[in-house]
Amino acid sequence: MSVFKARRIINSIRGRSYEETLMILELMPYRASYPILKLVYSAAANASHNMGLNKVDLFISKAEVNGGTIVKKLRPRAQGRSYPVKKPTCHITIVLKDKSKSF
Protein backbone atom coordinates (compact mmCIF):
# COMPACT_ATOMS: atom_id res chain seq x y z
CA MET A 1 0.00 0.00 0.00
CA SER A 2 1.02 3.60 -0.37
CA VAL A 3 3.06 5.30 2.34
CA PHE A 4 0.53 8.13 2.61
CA LYS A 5 -2.42 5.76 3.12
CA ALA A 6 -0.60 3.83 5.85
CA ARG A 7 0.76 6.97 7.53
CA ARG A 8 -2.74 8.42 7.88
CA ILE A 9 -3.75 5.42 9.99
CA ILE A 10 -0.48 5.08 11.94
CA ASN A 11 -0.65 8.73 13.05
CA SER A 12 -4.03 8.11 14.67
CA ILE A 13 -2.89 5.10 16.75
CA ARG A 14 0.57 6.27 17.87
CA GLY A 15 0.87 6.45 21.67
CA ARG A 16 -2.43 4.69 22.42
CA SER A 17 -3.02 1.55 24.43
CA TYR A 18 -3.29 -1.86 22.75
CA GLU A 19 -7.03 -2.29 23.40
CA GLU A 20 -7.86 1.25 22.28
CA THR A 21 -5.83 0.71 19.12
CA LEU A 22 -7.79 -2.43 18.26
CA MET A 23 -11.10 -0.61 18.66
CA ILE A 24 -9.93 2.31 16.51
CA LEU A 25 -8.58 0.09 13.73
CA GLU A 26 -11.69 -2.10 13.58
CA LEU A 27 -13.95 0.93 13.16
CA MET A 28 -11.84 2.85 10.65
CA PRO A 29 -13.38 2.99 7.17
CA TYR A 30 -10.05 2.65 5.32
CA ARG A 31 -8.93 -0.52 3.54
CA ALA A 32 -5.37 0.03 4.74
CA SER A 33 -6.42 -0.39 8.37
CA TYR A 34 -6.85 -4.20 8.09
CA PRO A 35 -3.16 -5.01 7.39
CA ILE A 36 -2.13 -2.65 10.19
CA LEU A 37 -4.63 -4.36 12.51
CA LYS A 38 -3.04 -7.72 11.69
CA LEU A 39 0.40 -6.23 12.35
CA VAL A 40 -0.66 -4.93 15.79
CA TYR A 41 -2.18 -8.34 16.64
CA SER A 42 1.09 -10.02 15.63
CA ALA A 43 3.23 -7.58 17.61
CA ALA A 44 1.12 -8.14 20.73
CA ALA A 45 1.27 -11.92 20.29
CA ASN A 46 5.07 -11.72 19.97
CA ALA A 47 5.31 -9.53 23.08
CA SER A 48 3.19 -11.90 25.17
CA HIS A 49 4.77 -15.11 23.88
CA ASN A 50 8.43 -14.14 23.62
CA MET A 51 8.70 -11.57 26.43
CA GLY A 52 5.92 -12.79 28.73
CA LEU A 53 4.14 -9.41 28.79
CA ASN A 54 0.43 -8.94 29.48
CA LYS A 55 -1.52 -7.67 26.45
CA VAL A 56 -3.67 -5.38 28.63
CA ASP A 57 -0.62 -3.37 29.75
CA LEU A 58 0.82 -2.80 26.27
CA PHE A 59 0.84 0.52 24.45
CA ILE A 60 2.28 1.63 21.11
CA SER A 61 5.47 3.49 21.90
CA LYS A 62 6.80 3.79 18.36
CA ALA A 63 5.01 3.49 15.04
CA GLU A 64 6.51 4.55 11.75
CA VAL A 65 5.95 4.04 8.05
CA ASN A 66 8.82 4.20 5.59
CA GLY A 67 8.68 3.92 1.84
CA GLY A 68 9.64 0.67 0.18
CA THR A 69 10.36 -0.21 -3.40
CA ILE A 70 7.98 0.65 -6.21
CA VAL A 71 6.87 -2.40 -8.18
CA LYS A 72 6.74 -1.47 -11.85
CA LYS A 73 4.63 -3.47 -14.28
CA LEU A 74 3.51 -2.92 -17.85
CA ARG A 75 -0.16 -3.09 -18.73
CA PRO A 76 -1.16 -3.72 -22.34
CA ARG A 77 -3.16 -0.93 -23.97
CA ALA A 78 -4.78 -0.29 -27.32
CA GLN A 79 -2.88 -0.54 -30.61
CA GLY A 80 0.06 -2.47 -29.16
CA ARG A 81 1.10 0.18 -26.67
CA SER A 82 1.99 -0.44 -23.06
CA TYR A 83 1.16 1.60 -19.98
CA PRO A 84 3.35 1.59 -16.85
CA VAL A 85 1.65 0.64 -13.57
CA LYS A 86 3.54 1.72 -10.45
CA LYS A 87 2.55 -0.09 -7.26
CA PRO A 88 4.11 1.52 -4.17
CA THR A 89 5.06 -0.52 -1.12
CA CYS A 90 5.92 0.49 2.43
CA HIS A 91 7.68 -0.77 5.55
CA ILE A 92 5.65 -0.47 8.75
CA THR A 93 7.37 -0.64 12.15
CA ILE A 94 5.37 -0.92 15.38
CA VAL A 95 7.01 -1.13 18.82
CA LEU A 96 4.92 -2.09 21.84
CA LYS A 97 6.02 -1.40 25.41
CA ASP A 98 4.66 -2.27 28.82
CA LYS A 99 2.99 0.56 30.75
CA SER A 100 4.09 -0.69 34.15
CA LYS A 101 7.76 -1.08 33.18
CA SER A 102 8.08 2.21 31.30
CA PHE A 103 7.46 4.50 34.30
All heavy atoms as an XYZ file, in Angstrom:
815
protein
N       0.832     -1.174      0.000
C       0.000      0.000      0.000
C       0.880      1.241      0.000
O       2.071      1.176      0.278
C      -0.942     -0.014      1.197
C      -0.310      0.356      2.521
S      -1.396      0.227      3.888
C      -1.196     -1.473      4.271
N       0.285      2.355     -0.291
C       1.016      3.602     -0.365
C       1.447      4.065      1.026
O       0.785      3.793      2.024
C       0.125      4.660     -1.012
O       0.700      5.928     -0.882
N       2.546      4.792      1.077
C       3.063      5.301      2.339
C       2.073      6.292      2.955
O       1.845      6.291      4.162
C       4.431      5.980      2.112
C       4.944      6.604      3.384
C       5.423      4.989      1.575
N       1.451      7.096      2.114
C       0.532      8.127      2.614
C      -0.732      7.513      3.204
O      -1.258      7.999      4.205
C       0.183      9.094      1.487
C       1.387      9.719      0.859
C       1.820      9.314     -0.385
C       2.123     10.684      1.531
C       2.940      9.877     -0.962
C       3.243     11.247      0.967
C       3.663     10.847     -0.290
N      -1.220      6.444      2.599
C      -2.416      5.764      3.115
C      -2.124      5.112      4.464
O      -2.947      5.164      5.385
C      -2.889      4.707      2.122
C      -3.412      5.277      0.836
C      -3.784      4.181     -0.137
C      -4.174      4.761     -1.476
N      -4.461      3.708     -2.464
N      -0.956      4.487      4.588
C      -0.596      3.833      5.851
C      -0.273      4.858      6.928
O      -0.639      4.682      8.090
C       0.593      2.901      5.632
N       0.372      5.946      6.553
C       0.764      6.966      7.525
C      -0.450      7.653      8.144
O      -0.420      8.042      9.305
C       1.659      7.989      6.837
C       2.756      8.511      7.715
C       3.713      9.358      6.938
N       4.900      8.584      6.601
C       5.727      8.879      5.623
N       5.500      9.923      4.856
N       6.783      8.141      5.399
N      -1.520      7.801      7.372
C      -2.741      8.418      7.883
C      -3.318      7.601      9.039
O      -3.805      8.152     10.024
C      -3.761      8.529      6.742
C      -5.103      9.019      7.170
C      -5.999      9.277      5.999
N      -6.097      8.133      5.107
C      -6.813      8.134      3.981
N      -7.460      9.207      3.625
N      -6.870      7.057      3.236
N      -3.221      6.292      8.943
C      -3.748      5.418      9.993
C      -2.779      5.332     11.170
O      -3.194      5.384     12.331
C      -4.032      4.026      9.404
C      -5.127      4.151      8.355
C      -4.418      3.032     10.469
C      -5.296      2.960      7.496
N      -1.491      5.210     10.885
C      -0.484      5.078     11.937
C      -0.463      6.318     12.828
O      -0.301      6.219     14.044
C       0.907      4.813     11.315
C       0.961      3.410     10.718
C       2.021      4.990     12.325
C       0.940      2.301     11.720
N      -0.663      7.504     12.253
C      -0.652      8.731     13.048
C      -1.800      8.765     14.049
O      -1.688      9.410     15.094
C      -0.727      9.962     12.145
C       0.572     10.196     11.410
O       1.624      9.730     11.835
N       0.494     10.905     10.300
N      -2.896      8.084     13.757
C      -4.033      8.106     14.673
C      -3.903      7.091     15.812
O      -4.597      7.216     16.816
C      -5.337      7.852     13.913
O      -5.322      6.569     13.362
N      -3.011      6.102     15.689
C      -2.890      5.097     16.745
C      -1.609      5.232     17.564
O      -1.434      4.545     18.557
C      -2.960      3.661     16.180
C      -1.787      3.362     15.257
C      -4.283      3.419     15.498
C      -1.664      1.912     14.891
N      -0.726      6.122     17.179
C       0.568      6.269     17.868
C       0.346      6.752     19.303
O      -0.383      7.710     19.549
C       1.443      7.254     17.117
C       2.858      7.310     17.623
C       3.715      8.259     16.811
N       3.961      7.708     15.477
C       3.650      8.332     14.347
N       3.066      9.493     14.371
N       3.925      7.769     13.185
N       0.958      6.064     20.270
C       0.871      6.451     21.670
C      -0.336      5.928     22.414
O      -0.486      6.179     23.599
N      -1.207      5.185     21.771
C      -2.427      4.686     22.422
C      -2.200      3.290     22.989
O      -1.255      2.602     22.641
C      -3.581      4.666     21.431
C      -3.919      6.051     20.901
C      -5.163      5.982     20.057
N      -5.424      7.235     19.403
C      -6.277      8.146     19.859
N      -6.926      7.943     20.989
N      -6.477      9.266     19.200
N      -3.118      2.873     23.837
C      -3.019      1.548     24.427
C      -3.397      0.493     23.383
O      -4.008      0.805     22.356
C      -3.928      1.437     25.647
O      -5.277      1.472     25.242
N      -3.051     -0.760     23.684
C      -3.294     -1.855     22.747
C      -4.790     -2.051     22.495
O      -5.228     -2.154     21.354
C      -2.658     -3.132     23.293
C      -3.013     -4.375     22.536
C      -2.566     -4.580     21.240
C      -3.814     -5.365     23.110
C      -2.892     -5.720     20.535
C      -4.136     -6.512     22.414
C      -3.682     -6.682     21.129
O      -4.010     -7.805     20.436
N      -5.590     -2.056     23.557
C      -7.027     -2.291     23.401
C      -7.705     -1.135     22.666
O      -8.589     -1.349     21.840
C      -7.670     -2.511     24.766
C      -7.205     -3.789     25.430
C      -7.761     -3.950     26.820
O      -8.113     -2.943     27.454
O      -7.831     -5.103     27.280
N      -7.290      0.080     22.961
C      -7.862      1.249     22.284
C      -7.494      1.237     20.801
O      -8.305      1.593     19.941
C      -7.346      2.521     22.957
C      -8.001      3.783     22.479
C      -7.475      5.010     23.189
O      -6.577      4.880     24.045
O      -7.975      6.097     22.882
N      -6.282      0.803     20.507
C      -5.834      0.710     19.118
C      -6.671     -0.291     18.331
O      -7.049     -0.028     17.187
C      -4.349      0.300     19.077
O      -3.591      1.275     19.776
C      -3.852      0.184     17.669
N      -6.969     -1.432     18.943
C      -7.788     -2.434     18.258
C      -9.180     -1.892     17.946
O      -9.709     -2.111     16.855
C      -7.891     -3.702     19.101
C      -6.605     -4.486     19.327
C      -6.891     -5.740     20.132
C      -5.942     -4.832     18.012
N      -9.770     -1.179     18.897
C     -11.100     -0.609     18.658
C     -11.068      0.431     17.540
O     -11.951      0.456     16.678
C     -11.642      0.024     19.941
C     -12.081     -0.977     20.974
S     -12.934     -0.226     22.351
C     -11.605      0.623     23.164
N     -10.030      1.269     17.543
C      -9.929      2.313     16.513
C      -9.756      1.685     15.131
O     -10.412      2.078     14.164
C      -8.763      3.265     16.838
C      -9.115      4.125     18.042
C      -8.412      4.144     15.653
C      -7.966      4.930     18.565
N      -8.865      0.698     15.035
C      -8.580      0.094     13.734
C      -9.770     -0.698     13.182
O      -9.982     -0.745     11.974
C      -7.347     -0.807     13.824
C      -6.016     -0.076     13.981
C      -4.901     -1.074     14.182
C      -5.734      0.792     12.779
N     -10.535     -1.337     14.060
C     -11.690     -2.098     13.585
C     -12.792     -1.193     13.061
O     -13.563     -1.587     12.185
C     -12.229     -2.987     14.700
C     -11.340     -4.181     14.984
C     -11.780     -4.979     16.189
O     -12.773     -4.587     16.841
O     -11.120     -5.997     16.479
N     -12.883      0.027     13.564
C     -13.954      0.930     13.160
C     -13.547      1.926     12.080
O     -14.390      2.683     11.602
C     -14.471      1.695     14.388
C     -15.118      0.822     15.453
C     -15.472      1.641     16.668
C     -16.345      0.124     14.903
N     -12.278      1.930     11.692
C     -11.837      2.853     10.648
C     -12.374      2.416      9.288
O     -12.387      1.229      8.975
C     -10.319      2.920     10.596
C      -9.743      3.917     11.514
S      -8.016      4.167     11.127
C      -7.733      5.638     12.037
N     -12.794      3.357      8.456
C     -13.378      2.993      7.167
C     -12.366      2.732      6.056
O     -12.759      2.477      4.920
C     -14.229      4.222      6.821
C     -13.517      5.345      7.468
C     -12.917      4.785      8.729
N     -11.063      2.778      6.357
C     -10.054      2.648      5.317
C      -9.649      1.192      5.108
O      -9.570      0.415      6.057
C      -8.809      3.462      5.685
C      -9.101      4.889      6.038
C      -8.816      5.388      7.302
C      -9.687      5.738      5.110
C      -9.087      6.699      7.624
C      -9.969      7.047      5.428
C      -9.668      7.525      6.679
O      -9.944      8.826      7.000
N      -9.366      0.836      3.844
C      -8.932     -0.524      3.538
C      -7.542     -0.813      4.086
O      -7.196     -1.957      4.353
C      -8.916     -0.737      2.026
C     -10.272     -1.055      1.458
C     -10.237     -1.220     -0.040
N      -9.191     -2.132     -0.480
C      -8.850     -2.280     -1.751
N      -9.439     -1.576     -2.678
N      -7.907     -3.132     -2.082
N      -6.736      0.204      4.255
C      -5.366      0.027      4.740
C      -5.321     -0.291      6.228
O      -4.275     -0.676      6.743
C      -4.554      1.283      4.458
N      -6.439     -0.145      6.927
C      -6.422     -0.394      8.373
C      -6.367     -1.890      8.699
O      -5.880     -2.266      9.763
C      -7.631      0.255      9.044
O      -8.820     -0.330      8.578
N      -6.856     -2.758      7.810
C      -6.851     -4.196      8.092
C      -5.440     -4.778      8.173
O      -5.135     -5.511      9.119
C      -7.706     -4.950      7.076
C      -7.776     -6.425      7.351
C      -8.448     -6.905      8.470
C      -7.159     -7.339      6.520
C      -8.509     -8.258      8.750
C      -7.203     -8.691      6.785
C      -7.885     -9.150      7.891
O      -7.929    -10.490      8.161
N      -4.526     -4.494      7.220
C      -3.156     -5.014      7.388
C      -2.448     -4.460      8.618
O      -1.668     -5.169      9.260
C      -2.437     -4.567      6.110
C      -3.499     -4.285      5.138
C      -4.702     -3.867      5.912
N      -2.734     -3.224      8.988
C      -2.134     -2.646     10.187
C      -2.714     -3.303     11.427
O      -2.005     -3.539     12.410
C      -2.311     -1.118     10.183
C      -1.534     -0.525      9.009
C      -1.844     -0.504     11.492
C      -1.730      0.942      8.793
N      -4.000     -3.638     11.399
C      -4.630     -4.360     12.511
C      -3.970     -5.725     12.701
O      -3.662     -6.122     13.825
C      -6.123     -4.522     12.255
C      -6.925     -5.317     13.272
C      -7.036     -4.549     14.571
C      -8.305     -5.628     12.732
N      -3.713     -6.425     11.603
C      -3.037     -7.719     11.689
C      -1.616     -7.566     12.234
O      -1.142     -8.408     12.998
C      -2.995     -8.372     10.306
C      -4.335     -8.918      9.869
C      -4.343     -9.436      8.444
C      -3.275    -10.434      8.159
N      -3.390    -11.034      6.817
N      -0.964     -6.479     11.871
C       0.397     -6.228     12.351
C       0.405     -5.960     13.853
O       1.279     -6.457     14.572
C       0.990     -5.045     11.596
C       2.426     -4.686     11.894
C       3.353     -5.800     11.451
C       2.792     -3.402     11.210
N      -0.579     -5.208     14.355
C      -0.662     -4.926     15.787
C      -0.976     -6.203     16.556
O      -0.413     -6.448     17.626
C      -1.713     -3.817     16.057
C      -1.969     -3.659     17.543
C      -1.246     -2.511     15.467
N      -1.887     -7.036     16.023
C      -2.176     -8.341     16.637
C      -0.903     -9.179     16.749
O      -0.618     -9.788     17.784
C      -3.192     -9.120     15.789
C      -4.628     -8.943     16.161
C      -5.567     -8.647     15.190
C      -5.078     -9.103     17.466
C      -6.903     -8.487     15.509
C      -6.404     -8.951     17.797
C      -7.315     -8.649     16.813
O      -8.625     -8.494     17.142
N      -0.134     -9.210     15.664
C       1.086    -10.016     15.634
C       2.134     -9.488     16.610
O       2.807    -10.264     17.296
C       1.646    -10.031     14.217
O       2.867    -10.708     14.173
N       2.258     -8.167     16.684
C       3.230     -7.578     17.609
C       2.853     -7.873     19.055
O       3.718     -8.169     19.885
C       3.316     -6.074     17.374
N       1.559     -7.836     19.374
C       1.117     -8.142     20.734
C       1.312     -9.625     21.056
O       1.685     -9.980     22.179
C      -0.344     -7.752     20.913
N       1.068    -10.483     20.076
C       1.272    -11.917     20.289
C       2.755    -12.215     20.511
O       3.106    -13.035     21.374
C       0.743    -12.704     19.097
N       3.631    -11.545     19.767
C       5.068    -11.715     19.965
C       5.500    -11.216     21.339
O       6.336    -11.843     22.003
C       5.850    -10.974     18.878
C       5.788    -11.664     17.549
O       5.498    -12.855     17.476
N       6.019    -10.917     16.491
N       4.937    -10.090     21.776
C       5.309     -9.535     23.080
C       4.865    -10.445     24.220
O       5.589    -10.632     25.196
C       4.700     -8.151     23.254
N       3.677    -11.031     24.082
C       3.191    -11.896     25.166
C       3.877    -13.259     25.146
O       4.174    -13.823     26.206
C       1.677    -12.066     25.064
O       1.341    -12.771     23.894
N       4.160    -13.784     23.969
C       4.771    -15.113     23.879
C       6.270    -15.079     24.146
O       6.790    -15.882     24.930
C       4.500    -15.724     22.508
C       5.008    -17.120     22.370
N       6.239    -17.401     21.829
C       4.469    -18.315     22.721
C       6.442    -18.717     21.847
N       5.377    -19.293     22.376
N       6.969    -14.158     23.516
C       8.427    -14.136     23.624
C       8.928    -13.443     24.891
O       9.917    -13.852     25.478
C       9.034    -13.447     22.406
C       8.740    -14.200     21.129
O       8.397    -15.370     21.150
N       8.852    -13.513     20.003
N       8.240    -12.366     25.291
C       8.698    -11.574     26.435
C       7.895    -11.840     27.697
O       8.272    -11.385     28.767
C       8.614    -10.079     26.116
C       9.353     -9.694     24.874
S      11.106     -9.778     25.110
C      11.648     -8.480     24.082
N       6.747    -12.511     27.573
C       5.917    -12.790     28.733
C       5.153    -11.585     29.252
O       4.812    -11.515     30.422
N       4.857    -10.618     28.376
C       4.138     -9.411     28.787
C       2.629     -9.632     28.697
O       2.153    -10.446     27.907
C       4.537     -8.227     27.908
C       6.019     -7.862     27.899
C       6.277     -6.747     26.906
C       6.463     -7.440     29.278
N       1.890     -8.878     29.496
C       0.428     -8.944     29.478
C      -0.091     -8.003     28.391
O       0.330     -6.845     28.309
C      -0.123     -8.543     30.853
C      -1.589     -8.846     30.973
O      -2.193     -9.422     30.074
N      -2.166     -8.453     32.084
N      -1.019     -8.475     27.560
C      -1.521     -7.671     26.454
C      -2.285     -6.439     26.927
O      -2.329     -5.429     26.231
C      -2.429     -8.514     25.549
C      -1.691     -9.519     24.715
C      -2.631    -10.230     23.774
C      -1.902    -11.256     22.934
N      -2.802    -11.943     22.004
N      -2.884     -6.504     28.118
C      -3.673     -5.381     28.629
C      -2.780     -4.187     28.948
O      -3.181     -3.027     28.799
C      -4.464     -5.819     29.882
C      -5.247     -4.669     30.468
C      -5.378     -6.973     29.530
N      -1.533     -4.436     29.345
C      -0.620     -3.373     29.754
C       0.200     -2.790     28.612
O       1.018     -1.892     28.838
C       0.338     -3.897     30.832
C      -0.389     -4.321     32.084
O      -1.466     -3.761     32.352
O       0.115     -5.221     32.784
N       0.005     -3.261     27.393
C       0.824     -2.796     26.273
C       0.292     -1.487     25.697
O      -0.910     -1.235     25.708
C       0.857     -3.850     25.169
C       1.517     -5.179     25.504
C       1.372     -6.134     24.346
C       2.973     -4.987     25.840
N       1.211     -0.663     25.201
C       0.839      0.517     24.447
C       1.835      0.696     23.302
O       2.934      0.154     23.326
C       0.790      1.770     25.337
C       2.135      2.300     25.734
C       2.696      3.373     25.058
C       2.847      1.731     26.770
C       3.938      3.867     25.418
C       4.085      2.221     27.140
C       4.633      3.285     26.463
N       1.437      1.439     22.287
C       2.277      1.631     21.113
C       3.231      2.780     21.396
O       2.825      3.943     21.449
C       1.421      1.902     19.866
C       0.554      0.693     19.592
C       2.290      2.234     18.677
C      -0.361      0.822     18.438
N       4.495      2.459     21.580
C       5.473      3.486     21.905
C       6.089      4.093     20.649
O       6.459      5.257     20.641
C       6.579      2.914     22.788
O       7.301      1.940     22.075
N       6.197      3.297     19.592
C       6.803      3.791     18.359
C       6.075      3.164     17.184
O       5.876      1.941     17.156
C       8.284      3.413     18.330
C       9.031      3.869     17.114
C      10.493      3.435     17.197
C      11.230      3.722     15.928
N      12.594      3.210     15.948
N       5.661      3.982     16.257
C       5.009      3.489     15.040
C       5.456      4.374     13.887
O       5.290      5.591     13.936
C       3.493      3.528     15.192
N       6.039      3.767     12.887
C       6.509      4.553     11.748
C       6.275      3.810     10.447
O       6.196      2.578     10.418
C       7.984      4.913     11.902
C       8.921      3.731     11.942
C      10.367      4.161     12.162
O      10.604      5.251     12.690
O      11.238      3.359     11.781
N       6.151      4.582      9.392
C       5.946      4.039      8.050
C       7.015      4.629      7.147
O       7.150      5.849      7.049
C       4.547      4.402      7.501
C       4.355      3.822      6.116
C       3.471      3.911      8.428
N       7.777      3.775      6.523
C       8.819      4.202      5.592
C       8.509      3.640      4.215
O       7.915      2.566      4.084
C      10.198      3.724      6.044
C      10.602      4.339      7.358
O      10.361      5.515      7.586
N      11.188      3.545      8.229
N       8.925      4.344      3.212
C       8.676      3.919      1.842
C       9.517      2.726      1.447
O      10.675      2.612      1.845
N       8.923      1.839      0.695
C       9.636      0.673      0.182
C       9.889      0.840     -1.306
O       9.854      1.951     -1.847
N      10.122     -0.262     -1.960
C      10.362     -0.211     -3.399
C       9.048     -0.002     -4.145
O       7.963     -0.277     -3.626
C      11.010     -1.520     -3.883
O      10.151     -2.608     -3.541
C      12.355     -1.730     -3.238
N       9.150      0.471     -5.355
C       7.978      0.651     -6.208
C       7.995     -0.460     -7.247
O       8.946     -0.575     -8.029
C       7.981      2.032     -6.882
C       7.860      3.128     -5.819
C       6.848      2.148     -7.880
C       7.971      4.526     -6.349
N       6.976     -1.295     -7.232
C       6.870     -2.400     -8.180
C       6.347     -1.841     -9.494
O       5.263     -1.252     -9.534
C       5.929     -3.500     -7.648
C       5.799     -4.624     -8.650
C       6.429     -4.019     -6.318
N       7.118     -2.019    -10.552
C       6.738     -1.471    -11.852
C       6.337     -2.603    -12.781
O       7.081     -3.554    -12.981
C       7.896     -0.685    -12.445
C       8.278      0.520    -11.614
C       9.474      1.229    -12.175
C       9.858      2.393    -11.282
N      11.068      3.056    -11.749
N       5.138     -2.483    -13.331
C       4.628     -3.468    -14.283
C       4.179     -2.737    -15.541
O       3.942     -1.530    -15.521
C       3.436     -4.213    -13.695
C       3.716     -4.989    -12.435
C       2.454     -5.636    -11.929
C       2.681     -6.347    -10.619
N       1.443     -6.932    -10.094
N       4.030     -3.491    -16.609
C       3.512     -2.916    -17.850
C       2.144     -3.518    -18.145
O       1.971     -4.733    -18.111
C       4.463     -3.180    -19.014
C       5.812     -2.458    -18.950
C       6.690     -2.880    -20.107
C       5.615     -0.960    -18.958
N       1.201     -2.658    -18.430
C      -0.163     -3.090    -18.727
C      -0.411     -2.874    -20.223
O      -0.155     -1.792    -20.750
C      -1.144     -2.265    -17.904
C      -2.569     -2.668    -18.068
C      -3.413     -2.043    -16.973
N      -4.800     -2.373    -17.126
C      -5.348     -3.508    -16.709
N      -4.598     -4.420    -16.128
N      -6.630     -3.728    -16.865
N      -0.894     -3.891    -20.905
C      -1.162     -3.723    -22.340
C      -2.320     -2.759    -22.596
O      -3.325     -2.793    -21.890
C      -1.497     -5.141    -22.812
C      -1.844     -5.888    -21.594
C      -1.168     -5.240    -20.446
N      -2.138     -1.906    -23.595
C      -3.161     -0.934    -23.971
C      -3.494     -1.084    -25.451
O      -2.981     -1.976    -26.129
C      -2.669      0.490    -23.683
C      -2.312      0.758    -22.243
C      -3.469      0.566    -21.317
N      -4.408      1.660    -21.443
C      -5.366      1.950    -20.600
N      -5.514      1.208    -19.522
N      -6.173      2.946    -20.797
N      -4.300     -0.206    -25.939
C      -4.781     -0.294    -27.319
C      -3.647     -0.061    -28.319
O      -2.686      0.652    -28.045
C      -5.881      0.739    -27.555
N      -3.774     -0.684    -29.468
C      -2.883     -0.541    -30.611
C      -1.437     -0.922    -30.282
O      -0.487     -0.303    -30.744
C      -2.935      0.889    -31.153
C      -4.310      1.258    -31.668
C      -4.375      2.658    -32.204
O      -3.402      3.400    -32.164
N      -5.535      3.027    -32.722
N      -1.264     -1.934    -29.429
C       0.057     -2.471    -29.156
C       0.903     -1.646    -28.206
O       2.084     -1.932    -28.030
N       0.340     -0.640    -27.615
C       1.103      0.180    -26.672
C       1.090     -0.447    -25.284
O       0.287     -1.315    -24.985
C       0.514      1.590    -26.607
C       0.638      2.350    -27.910
C       0.182      3.780    -27.717
N       0.394      4.552    -28.915
C      -0.551      4.843    -29.803
N      -1.778      4.400    -29.627
N      -0.270      5.568    -30.866
N       1.983      0.031    -24.446
C       1.995     -0.444    -23.063
C       1.917      0.768    -22.134
O       2.367      1.864    -22.472
C       3.261     -1.258    -22.771
O       4.389     -0.445    -22.914
N       1.353      0.532    -20.952
C       1.156      1.597    -19.982
C       1.801      1.172    -18.668
O       1.511      0.089    -18.165
C      -0.348      1.843    -19.793
C      -0.679      2.956    -18.860
C      -0.546      4.289    -19.249
C      -1.125      2.699    -17.571
C      -0.864      5.320    -18.399
C      -1.438      3.727    -16.704
C      -1.298      5.038    -17.131
O      -1.601      6.055    -16.275
N       2.688      1.990    -18.101
C       3.346      1.589    -16.848
C       2.398      1.690    -15.648
O       1.679      2.666    -15.495
C       4.502      2.570    -16.710
C       4.082      3.760    -17.494
C       3.201      3.254    -18.598
N       2.409      0.650    -14.814
C       1.647      0.635    -13.573
C       2.662      0.613    -12.441
O       3.493     -0.290    -12.362
C       0.715     -0.602    -13.495
C       0.025     -0.669    -12.159
C      -0.274     -0.577    -14.625
N       2.605      1.618    -11.566
C       3.541      1.715    -10.450
C       2.793      1.407     -9.164
O       1.866      2.113     -8.796
C       4.153      3.106    -10.377
C       4.971      3.455    -11.599
C       5.471      4.865    -11.532
C       6.217      5.219    -12.812
N       6.579      6.634    -12.834
N       3.193      0.322     -8.503
C       2.547     -0.092     -7.262
C       3.498      0.175     -6.104
O       4.491     -0.527     -5.933
C       2.184     -1.572     -7.332
C       1.385     -2.059     -6.157
C       0.942     -3.485     -6.355
C       0.092     -3.938     -5.199
N      -0.339     -5.315     -5.328
N       3.204      1.199     -5.275
C       4.111      1.519     -4.171
C       3.972      0.534     -3.018
O       2.911     -0.037     -2.778
C       3.674      2.923     -3.750
C       2.252      3.003     -4.158
C       2.101      2.135     -5.370
N       5.065      0.330     -2.305
C       5.058     -0.520     -1.118
C       5.623      0.289      0.052
O       6.197      1.366     -0.147
C       5.913     -1.782     -1.318
O       7.262     -1.388     -1.583
C       5.390     -2.635     -2.442
N       5.429     -0.228      1.265
C       5.920      0.485      2.435
C       6.369     -0.502      3.503
O       5.957     -1.658      3.517
C       4.866      1.436      2.988
S       3.380      0.645      3.583
N       7.214     -0.014      4.403
C       7.684     -0.772      5.548
C       7.066     -0.162      6.797
O       7.265      1.023      7.068
C       9.210     -0.727      5.656
C       9.916     -1.239      4.439
N       9.920     -2.567      4.087
C      10.629     -0.604      3.494
C      10.616     -2.725      2.969
N      11.053     -1.544      2.581
N       6.323     -0.960      7.550
C       5.648     -0.472      8.751
C       6.340     -1.068      9.969
O       6.530     -2.282     10.047
C       4.156     -0.858      8.741
C       3.480     -0.313      7.492
C       3.462     -0.336      9.991
C       2.065     -0.800      7.290
N       6.718     -0.212     10.923
C       7.366     -0.644     12.149
C       6.505     -0.230     13.331
O       6.170      0.950     13.458
C       8.760     -0.003     12.288
O       9.512     -0.289     11.116
C       9.481     -0.530     13.516
N       6.152     -1.194     14.180
C       5.368     -0.921     15.379
C       6.110     -1.509     16.566
O       6.459     -2.690     16.561
C       3.949     -1.504     15.275
C       3.163     -0.747     14.217
C       3.232     -1.449     16.610
C       1.751     -1.195     14.039
N       6.340     -0.693     17.598
C       7.011     -1.129     18.818
C       6.033     -0.995     19.976
O       5.493      0.085     20.208
C       8.288     -0.298     19.090
C       8.939     -0.733     20.377
C       9.244     -0.407     17.931
N       5.799     -2.103     20.678
C       4.923     -2.093     21.838
C       5.764     -2.128     23.110
O       6.772     -2.837     23.167
C       3.985     -3.303     21.811
C       3.008     -3.396     20.656
C       2.279     -4.722     20.691
C       2.018     -2.269     20.702
N       5.342     -1.377     24.111
C       6.021     -1.398     25.411
C       5.008     -1.605     26.506
O       3.802     -1.387     26.322
C       6.778     -0.083     25.643
C       8.016      0.036     24.799
C       8.859      1.189     25.231
C      10.136      1.249     24.403
N      10.939      2.415     24.712
N       5.501     -2.019     27.657
C       4.662     -2.271     28.815
C       4.490     -0.977     29.611
O       5.468     -0.280     29.873
C       5.297     -3.356     29.680
C       4.321     -3.991     30.633
O       3.155     -3.564     30.658
O       4.731     -4.918     31.359
N       3.256     -0.670     29.994
C       2.989      0.558     30.753
C       3.651      0.524     32.122
O       4.230      1.510     32.573
C       1.483      0.752     30.959
C       0.745      1.156     29.745
C      -0.728      1.306     30.090
C      -1.558      1.428     28.839
N      -2.988      1.433     29.115
N       3.580     -0.610     32.791
C       4.090     -0.691     34.153
C       5.619     -0.609     34.206
O       6.178     -0.113     35.173
C       3.613     -1.984     34.814
O       4.075     -3.096     34.078
N       6.302     -1.079     33.173
C       7.759     -1.083     33.184
C       8.346      0.202     32.616
O       9.522      0.468     32.789
C       8.289     -2.266     32.384
C       7.972     -3.599     33.027
C       8.551     -4.739     32.239
C       8.178     -6.062     32.886
N       8.685     -7.194     32.122
N       7.540      1.007     31.926
C       8.081      2.208     31.297
C       8.176      3.385     32.247
O       8.882      4.340     31.987
C       7.234      2.593     30.085
O       5.931      2.945     30.504
N       7.446      3.359     33.365
C       7.464      4.503     34.299
C       8.494      4.312     35.376
O       8.892      3.337     35.804
C       6.087      4.717     34.926
C       5.057      5.114     33.913
C       3.985      4.305     33.628
C       5.188      6.314     33.226
C       3.040      4.677     32.710
C       4.241      6.684     32.304
C       3.176      5.875     32.037
